[in-house]
Amino acid sequence: MALAGLAFVRLRGAPACKRFAALDDAPPAATKLVLVLGLSSTLSTLSDVHSDSERPVGEGEAEAAGGKPGAAAAVARQGELVTPVTVPLLAFLELGRVMLRRYMQQQMKWHEFTVLPFIHRLRAQGSTSSALHVLFSVGHFFGSESFYFCAIPVAAWSTVGASLPVPGIVTFFVVNLYVGNYLKNLFALPRPTASPGGPKEEDFGWPSMYAVNAVGLPFFALRYLWGAVGTGTPLSAHYQLVTAASYTAAFMWAGLVCGARLYSGVSSPADVQGGMLVGGVLVRLWLPICDMANAWIVDPASTLLGMPPWLALLGLATLMVLLHPFTPRDQRSWTAIVYSVKAVAFGYSFIVGSNACMRHQCAAAAPPPLDSAYALLLLLLRNVLGFCCLGGAWVTASLVSSRLERAVRKVLPRQLHLPKCLRNLFTFSALGATISLGAPLVFQRLGV
């Protein structure tokens, strides 16, 4: 038996002609045993050829059970094959997704020999030029989350609602974040290899969220205030020089932020190009409905489908998270979902807080016109008080979410991403409510 087993092991990797030649010289008993072992090995190999989609239902569960009683019986009961099932609409959508993804991949390959050589030379110059490195570092900050969460409170506490629809712009910002992360997980295109010492990103690459916001937010504000080139508003007709300077600054802003992403290497040219395209399309889609959305947000008596805003938006926010595409075992996909939860939580609390602010007549706490040094000092005081409230809300929400996070980790130790989602849910809900409702109530109470 031992000799036959040894002969089978040696003959397994040999060509067929040598196998049969060796068997001719072997004893009859050993020959029969080798043939039996070879036949069983061949059948085992053929059974492994089937793809994962053709594995019997319950086979994975039986393997995971580690040979527990009843696992083999479950496999025997569920011996039918798993056949992929879809509907024509979903099949058509998947075909479109695959075709678009292949087109983006071809773009990336084309950029490797058309655009990337110039970027590599620019990085080489930046390694010796501190001015170039500082310039793109500033551009990176202007497109970061930290900058926007500083700019949004200042805009909310320093502008009068009639001049600029801050709730509508903040809602547009949230839509940008959600749509960008949705597309990241939908196409699942990897990022390029970042340059050493540059920023690290843990999600997918296309589209670049920096590019989406760098194009979407400033050009939406300019189109709302000044109008398009040649079809401007009465305000742009009176301030033509300011209009031209504003659009020039917006182009420089977008170029600086997008250039910083290319310079750092965390985004490919295709990622940045896709982000600029998505940002421009979202501007065109949001402009016609901005005033209507802003009026609904600040209307104390507003309803949606007969429900109050907080209840209707809660259902909408839950639906947005449930419809978010993701890959269960991919860390990058979960990172995008965590960012989307952050955006949805912030937007929900900001919109509900803005609506409640109008019901509590916080509009009386609007900043005065900047026509004197006293008004400027009062505006500065408002922002200092507001950021103090914002810091207190951040600390309180972080403490509550950290305790909740530890409890969830104990109950569900294998769920690594659920605690992050809960932390973002609590923290950014508190920030949105503080910006839109908490700080204005303090301003109203203090008379500033």
C-alpha positions in Angstrom: 0.0 0.0 0.0 2.8 2.4 0.9 4.7 1.6 -2.3 1.5 2.2 -4.4 0.8 5.5 -2.7 4.4 6.6 -3.3 4.1 5.6 -6.9 0.9 7.6 -7.3 2.5 10.7 -5.8 5.4 10.4 -8.2 3.3 9.7 -11.2 0.8 12.6 -10.6 3.0 15.2 -12.2 4.4 13.1 -14.9 3.2 13.1 -18.6 0.7 10.5 -19.6 3.1 8.4 -21.7 5.5 8.1 -18.8 2.7 7.2 -16.4 1.6 4.2 -18.5 5.2 3.1 -19.2 5.8 3.0 -15.5 2.6 1.1 -14.7 3.7 -1.6 -17.2 6.7 -2.4 -15.0 4.7 -2.3 -11.7 3.2 -5.3 -9.9 -0.5 -6.0 -10.7 -1.8 -5.1 -7.3 0.1 -1.9 -7.2 -1.1 -1.1 -10.7 -4.8 -1.5 -9.7 -4.4 0.6 -6.6 -2.6 3.4 -8.5 -5.4 3.4 -11.2 -8.1 3.7 -8.4 -6.3 6.6 -6.8 -5.7 8.3 -10.1 -9.4 8.0 -11.0 -10.5 9.5 -7.7 -8.1 12.3 -8.1 -9.3 13.1 -11.6 -13.0 13.1 -10.4 -12.0 15.5 -7.6 -10.3 17.8 -10.1 -13.2 17.9 -12.4 -15.6 18.7 -9.5 -13.4 21.7 -8.7 -13.6 23.1 -12.2 -17.1 24.5 -11.6 -17.3 28.2 -10.9 -18.6 29.7 -7.6 -21.9 30.4 -9.2 -22.4 26.6 -9.8 -21.6 25.5 -6.3 -24.5 23.9 -4.4 -26.4 26.1 -2.1 -25.3 25.6 1.5 -21.8 24.3 0.6 -20.1 27.5 1.9 -22.2 27.3 5.1 -21.2 23.7 5.6 -17.5 24.6 5.2 -17.9 27.5 7.6 -19.6 25.2 10.1 -16.3 23.3 10.4 -17.9 19.8 10.2 -20.7 20.6 12.8 -23.5 18.1 13.0 -26.2 18.8 10.5 -24.0 20.6 8.1 -23.7 17.7 5.6 -27.4 17.1 5.8 -28.1 20.7 5.0 -25.9 20.4 1.9 -27.7 17.3 0.9 -31.1 19.0 1.3 -29.9 22.0 -0.7 -28.1 20.3 -3.6 -29.6 22.4 -6.4 -27.3 24.8 -8.3 -27.4 28.6 -7.8 -28.4 30.2 -11.1 -27.9 34.0 -11.6 -31.2 35.7 -12.0 -31.9 39.3 -13.1 -34.5 41.4 -15.0 -34.0 43.1 -18.4 -33.8 46.6 -16.8 -31.1 45.6 -14.3 -29.2 43.7 -17.0 -29.2 46.7 -19.3 -28.0 49.0 -16.4 -25.2 46.6 -15.6 -24.2 46.5 -19.3 -24.1 50.3 -19.3 -22.0 50.3 -16.1 -19.5 47.9 -17.5 -19.2 49.8 -20.8 -18.6 53.1 -19.0 -16.1 51.5 -16.7 -14.1 50.1 -19.7 -14.2 53.6 -21.3 -12.7 55.2 -18.2 -10.0 52.5 -18.0 -9.1 53.2 -21.6 -8.9 56.9 -20.7 -6.5 56.1 -17.9 -4.3 54.1 -20.3 -4.3 57.0 -22.8 -3.3 59.5 -20.1 -0.3 57.4 -19.1 1.6 58.6 -22.2 -0.1 61.9 -22.9 -0.6 63.7 -19.5 1.3 61.8 -16.9 4.8 62.5 -18.3 4.1 66.2 -17.8 2.9 65.6 -14.2 6.0 63.6 -13.4 8.2 66.4 -14.6 6.1 68.8 -12.5 6.6 66.7 -9.4 10.4 66.6 -10.1 10.4 70.4 -10.1 8.3 70.5 -7.0 10.9 68.4 -5.1 13.4 71.2 -5.6 11.0 74.2 -5.6 9.4 75.0 -2.2 7.1 77.6 -3.7 5.5 75.0 -6.0 5.1 72.6 -3.2 3.5 75.2 -0.9 1.2 76.3 -3.7 -0.3 72.9 -4.2 -0.4 72.2 -0.5 -2.6 75.3 -0.2 -4.8 74.0 -3.1 -5.1 70.7 -1.3 -6.4 72.4 1.8 -8.9 74.5 -0.1 -10.5 71.3 -1.5 -10.4 69.4 1.8 -13.2 68.6 4.2 -11.7 70.8 6.9 -11.9 73.9 4.7 -15.6 73.3 3.8 -16.6 72.7 7.4 -15.0 76.1 8.3 -16.5 77.9 5.3 -20.1 76.6 5.8 -20.5 78.0 9.3 -19.0 81.4 8.3 -21.4 81.6 5.4 -24.4 80.6 7.5 -23.7 83.1 10.3 -22.4 86.0 8.2 -24.9 86.3 5.3 -28.5 87.3 5.1 -30.9 84.7 3.7 -32.2 87.0 1.0 -28.8 87.6 -0.6 -27.5 84.1 -0.7 -29.6 80.8 -0.2 -27.2 79.2 2.3 -29.5 76.3 3.1 -29.9 75.5 -0.6 -26.1 75.7 -1.1 -25.4 73.4 1.8 -27.9 71.0 0.5 -26.2 71.1 -2.9 -22.9 70.4 -1.1 -24.4 67.3 0.5 -25.8 66.2 -2.9 -22.3 66.5 -4.4 -20.8 64.4 -1.6 -23.4 61.7 -1.9 -23.4 61.5 -5.7 -19.6 61.5 -5.9 -19.3 58.6 -3.4 -22.2 56.8 -5.0 -20.3 56.9 -8.4 -17.1 55.8 -6.7 -18.6 52.6 -5.5 -20.6 52.1 -8.6 -17.6 52.0 -11.0 -15.0 50.8 -8.4 -12.0 52.2 -10.2 -8.8 52.1 -8.1 -6.6 55.1 -7.4 -3.2 55.5 -8.9 -0.1 55.0 -6.7 0.4 58.1 -4.6 3.7 59.8 -4.5 5.8 59.2 -1.3 4.9 61.6 1.5 1.6 62.6 -0.2 -1.9 62.3 1.3 -3.3 58.8 1.6 -6.8 58.0 0.5 -8.7 54.7 1.3 -11.6 54.9 -1.2 -12.0 54.5 -5.0 -10.7 57.1 -7.4 -13.3 58.0 -9.9 -14.6 60.7 -9.7 -12.4 63.0 -7.6 -14.5 64.5 -4.9 -12.1 67.5 -4.7 -12.8 68.2 -8.4 -16.5 67.8 -7.9 -16.7 70.4 -5.2 -14.0 72.7 -6.7 -16.2 73.1 -9.8 -19.7 72.6 -8.4 -19.7 75.0 -5.4 -18.0 78.1 -6.7 -19.6 78.0 -10.1 -23.1 77.4 -8.6 -22.7 80.4 -6.4 -21.5 82.5 -9.3 -24.2 81.4 -11.6 -26.8 82.1 -9.0 -25.5 85.6 -8.2 -24.2 86.8 -11.6 -25.8 84.5 -14.1 -24.1 83.0 -17.2 -21.8 84.8 -19.6 -24.0 86.9 -21.9 -27.2 86.2 -19.9 -26.3 87.8 -16.6 -28.5 89.1 -13.8 -29.2 92.8 -13.2 -26.6 92.6 -10.4 -23.9 91.5 -12.8 -24.8 94.3 -15.2 -24.1 96.9 -12.6 -20.9 95.2 -11.4 -19.3 93.9 -14.5 -15.8 94.1 -13.2 -16.6 92.2 -10.1 -18.4 89.6 -12.2 -15.3 89.1 -14.4 -13.0 89.0 -11.4 -15.3 86.5 -9.6 -15.3 84.1 -12.6 -11.6 84.4 -13.0 -11.0 83.6 -9.3 -13.4 80.6 -9.7 -11.4 79.2 -12.6 -8.1 79.7 -10.7 -9.6 78.0 -7.7 -10.7 75.0 -9.6 -7.4 74.8 -11.4 -5.4 75.0 -8.1 -7.5 72.3 -6.3 -7.5 69.9 -9.3 -3.8 70.5 -9.9 -3.0 69.7 -6.3 -4.7 66.4 -6.7 -2.7 65.6 -9.8 0.5 66.8 -8.2 0.0 64.6 -5.1 -0.7 61.6 -7.2 -3.8 60.4 -5.3 -6.0 61.2 -8.3 -5.4 60.3 -11.9 -6.2 62.7 -14.8 -9.3 60.7 -15.5 -10.4 61.0 -11.9 -10.1 64.7 -12.0 -11.7 65.0 -15.4 -14.6 62.9 -14.2 -15.0 65.0 -11.1 -15.1 68.3 -13.0 -17.7 66.8 -15.4 -19.9 65.5 -12.5 -19.6 68.9 -10.7 -20.6 70.8 -13.9 -23.6 68.5 -14.5 -24.8 68.8 -10.9 -24.7 72.6 -11.2 -26.9 72.5 -14.2 -29.3 70.2 -12.5 -29.5 72.1 -9.2 -29.8 75.7 -10.5 -33.4 75.4 -11.7 -34.6 73.9 -8.4 -32.4 75.8 -5.9 -34.9 78.6 -5.0 -37.7 76.1 -4.7 -35.7 73.8 -2.4 -34.4 76.7 -0.3 -38.0 78.1 0.1 -39.2 74.7 1.2 -36.4 74.4 3.7 -37.0 77.7 5.4 -40.8 77.5 5.3 -42.1 76.8 8.8 -45.3 75.2 7.4 -43.6 73.1 4.8 -44.6 69.4 4.3 -43.6 66.6 2.0 -46.2 64.0 1.1 -48.2 65.2 4.0 -45.4 64.6 6.5 -43.4 67.1 8.5 -39.9 67.8 7.2 -38.1 65.9 9.9 -40.0 62.7 9.2 -40.0 62.9 5.4 -36.3 63.7 5.3 -35.6 60.9 7.7 -37.2 58.4 5.4 -35.3 59.9 2.4 -32.0 59.8 4.2 -32.5 56.1 5.1 -33.4 55.3 1.6 -30.3 57.0 0.3 -28.1 54.9 2.5 -29.9 51.7 1.7 -29.6 52.3 -2.1 -25.9 53.1 -1.9 -23.8 50.6 -3.9 -21.0 48.8 -2.2 -18.7 45.8 -2.3 -19.0 43.9 1.1 -15.4 42.7 1.4 -13.7 45.8 0.0 -12.3 48.3 2.5 -12.4 51.1 -0.2 -16.2 50.6 -0.7 -16.9 50.8 3.0 -14.9 54.0 3.2 -17.2 55.6 0.6 -20.3 54.5 2.5 -18.9 56.0 5.7 -18.4 59.3 3.9 -21.9 59.2 2.4 -23.4 58.5 5.9 -21.4 61.6 7.1 -22.8 63.8 4.3 -26.4 62.5 4.7 -26.3 63.0 8.5 -25.0 66.5 8.2 -27.4 67.5 5.5 -30.4 66.1 7.3 -29.7 67.8 10.6 -28.8 71.1 8.8 -32.1 71.2 6.9 -34.2 70.2 9.8 -32.3 72.8 12.0 -32.8 75.5 9.4 -36.6 74.8 9.3 -36.8 74.8 13.1 -34.8 78.1 13.2 -37.4 79.8 11.2 -40.1 78.5 13.4 -38.3 79.9 16.4 -37.8 83.2 14.6 -34.0 83.0 14.6 -34.1 85.2 11.5 -34.2 88.1 13.9 -30.6 87.2 14.7 -29.4 87.9 11.1 -26.2 89.9 10.9 -26.4 93.6 10.3 -25.1 95.3 7.1 -21.4 95.8 7.2 -21.5 99.6 7.0 -19.4 100.4 10.1 -16.6 99.1 12.2 -19.0 98.2 14.9 -21.0 95.9 12.5 -17.7 94.2 11.5 -16.8 93.7 15.1 -20.3 92.3 15.8 -19.9 89.9 12.9 -16.6 88.7 14.2 -18.1 88.1 17.7 -20.9 86.1 16.1 -18.4 83.8 14.4 -16.3 83.4 17.5 -19.3 82.4 19.6 -20.6 80.2 16.8 -17.3 78.2 16.6 -17.2 77.9 20.4 -20.7 76.3 20.2 -19.5 74.1 17.3 -16.5 72.9 19.3 -18.7 72.1 22.3 -21.1 70.1 20.1 -18.1 68.3 18.5 -16.7 67.3 21.9 -20.1 66.2 23.3 -21.0 64.2 20.3 -17.5 62.6 20.2 -17.9 61.5 23.8 -21.3 60.0 23.3 -20.4 58.3 20.0 -17.2 56.8 21.5 -19.1 55.1 24.3 -21.7 53.9 21.8 -18.9 52.7 19.5 -17.3 50.7 22.2 -20.6 49.1 23.1 -21.3 48.1 19.5 -17.8 46.7 19.1 -18.4 44.4 22.1 -21.8 43.2 20.7 -20.7 43.0 17.1 -16.9 42.5 17.1 -16.8 41.4 13.4 -18.6 44.5 12.2 -15.6 46.9 11.7 -17.4 49.6 9.8 -20.7 49.9 11.6 -19.1 51.8 14.6 -17.5 54.3 12.1 -20.9 54.9 10.6 -22.5 55.4 14.0 -19.7 57.8 15.0 -20.2 59.9 11.9 -23.9 59.8 12.3 -23.8 61.3 15.8 -21.0 63.7 15.2 -22.0 65.3 12.0 -25.7 65.4 12.9 -24.6 67.4 16.0 -22.5 69.7 13.8 -25.3 70.3 11.3 -27.9 71.1 14.0 -25.5 73.4 15.8 -24.7 75.5 12.7 -28.3 75.9 11.6 -30.1 76.0 14.9 -27.9 75.9 18.0 -25.6 78.8 17.3 -28.4 81.1 15.9 -30.4 80.5 19.1 -27.4 81.7 21.1 -27.0 84.8 18.9 -30.7 85.6 19.4 -30.4 85.1 23.1 -27.3 87.3 23.4 -28.6 89.9 21.0 -25.8 89.6 18.5 
